[in-house]
Amino acid sequence: MPEGDTLWRTADRLHRALADAPIILSDLRWGELTGDLRGMRTLEVRSRGKHLLHRLDGGLTVHSHLRMEGQWRVVHPGPQTDAAMRRSDLRAAMGTADWTALGLRLGMLDLIRTRDEGTLVGHLGPDVLGADWDPQEATRRLLARGGLIVDGLLDQRMLAGVGTYWASEGLFIERVLPWTPVADLGPERTSALLDRIHRLMDRAKDHALQSSTGDLRRGYESYVHARSSRPCRRCGDTIRVAMTGEAPQQRTIFSCPTCQGGYAPTDDRQPQAPLGSGSKRGTAYRPRSGA
């Protein structure tokens, strides 16, 4: 699922394309959702964790969530827009004289009054990339929640925008076992972990490709995420993958047993198949971010 840095970048792209120009194309294809947005102007498009809020001068907000497969594309009017309007997976289209925003395979789509946005995103914790980012409040929430640190990081009520990629990478860089109880970390280490994740995501938001290593080459972007069975870039041990959370909300987490000091409770320590990475076993690597 796209994480906060991807949503921040998507919101920025939509805002740059649509802000201040009158909407001349409006098509919302989501159940019984109706609303003609033509004539309205985009005030701003902002991300809130993994949510997108497209605010209009008519006092309305188009809210969307990408879930696993959704995306917003920006294309020119004309043949590109005409072809997209015939797609069966198109869920929303909003266009100006210069650009068309196309919501494809969206996981959620709502049209609400801007003053009612809280009914959809009010439950979220501080946004890691938002103006409301408050590391002290996020730390307080995590400590009050208790449980495992990895589950707290993925709980959007604690802090908004972190998914399995940034949870896995941040925990690795800070040498924290994902299945460590928050109480065992304490305020200082929890705060340091959040600071690390914030800096990683803030840097990544300006690039089209997620990277925690600082290297944007294919296969070099991550330390542990999607690298199960491959050697750790730091110590050479074998990266492990395990699930966390309760069904049906289980998530896939990657870690290094040496650098992070242990295994998942469910890890049988048997060989694991590679998952998701196109990098070659044993490829030389020169870290650029001082992990």
Order of alpha helices (4+ residues) and beta strands (2+ residues): alpha-beta-beta-beta-beta-beta-alpha-beta-beta-beta-alpha-alpha-alpha-alpha-alpha-beta-beta
